[in-house]
Amino acid sequence: MNMQSSNQAASIRRRRLLQASAAAVFVLGGAGLGTHIARRRQLFRSSRMLMGTLGEIQLVHDDARLASGIIQQAFDEAARIERRMTRFDPQSEIGRVNAFGHLHGMPVSQDTARVIRRGLDWAQVSRGWFDPALGRLTENWNQDPLPQYPEKASLLGRTLFREVKLTEAEKNTEVRFLTNAPRLDLGGIAKGYAVDRAIHLISEAGIEQALVNFGGDLRVLGGRTASSGWKVGIRNPHQKDEIAQVLKLRDQAVATSGNNEQRLEPASGSRFVHHLIDPFRGHAFTQRLQSLSIIGDNCCDVDCLATALFFHGARETRHFLEDHTPSFRSLRYS
């Protein structure tokens, strides 16, 4: 494992991003761990590719070997979740559900059932703005040119999540599609769930200070020191190497949706579209809002909300959070 003890402060005045990746959320260096803690404990970090992005884990410990083992377990947990929930592997749980779920119920693990159920809950609350059953639309985003198929119009505004059924069987949970239209895509929730599971395992190991950042879906445990939070930078959507705002988080999570991933729309030859699909229009044209960050107490929920509210106006977002999620807040950049 590529681990190192971190004892060099990063300069926020330079406003440079520590992590060279496409994520919209970045971890910033602080002023060390403080003299009292630094005598006994160190900040260990490790990073690797997973879930199609760069994952990073940091934690404070006094033993390099034990810290390495804990970080390895957390990464292994995330890899296990990815193997079960990816839609790109036909042999994964989601791959099998998408292939046969319209024919009969397909058994899934407790983890996968938990994520699907939470996704369906947020789909209900958001009235379909977050919909984990839009796989037929999202699977074509990377194709050039964008395919046109007759059934696309029949999927728009259909709230496909209502056509997904979870049934508690004797020994497991089964997922079944009521029609042939839904296809599960957990890309807007599984990564946040993996972050939460990693934090849980780290906490169970007795760690009180840690940070897990999987491609901008980020959650912290405690603070970076006993008296200060973890410094996290939100990328300026207009200047990719600058920071729009610095957050100080303690026992919190943040997720950001934005236009950091784009592709040229072939039909226009000049217009760029981002990777977030409007479930009621079926396309993803770049719009005035460039970035939306949601802050809350767990990463699974803020991951969903950042996706669900991206196409909403500022007033709608504020009212939604006030009505349904009083413990969450948002940061918007246009």
Secondary structure as UniProt FT lines:
FT   STRAND          4..5
FT   HELIX           12..14
FT   STRAND          25..27
FT   HELIX           35..38
FT   TURN            39..40
FT   STRAND          42..50
FT   TURN            51..52
FT   STRAND          53..61
FT   HELIX           64..85
FT   TURN            90..91
FT   HELIX           93..100
FT   TURN            101..103
FT   STRAND          106..108
FT   HELIX           110..125
FT   TURN            126..128
FT   TURN            132..133
FT   HELIX           135..138
FT   TURN            139..142
FT   TURN            150..151
FT   HELIX           152..155
FT   TURN            156..157
FT   HELIX           160..163
FT   STRAND          164..168
FT   STRAND          173..177
FT   TURN            187..189
FT   HELIX           190..204
FT   TURN            205..206
FT   STRAND          210..214
FT   TURN            215..216
FT   STRAND          217..221
FT   STRAND          230..235
FT   TURN            240..241
FT   STRAND          243..249
FT   STRAND          253..258
FT   STRAND          262..264
FT   TURN            266..268
FT   STRAND          272..274
FT   TURN            279..281
FT   STRAND          291..296
FT   HELIX           299..308
FT   TURN            309..311
FT   HELIX           314..324
FT   TURN            326..327
FT   STRAND          329..333
//
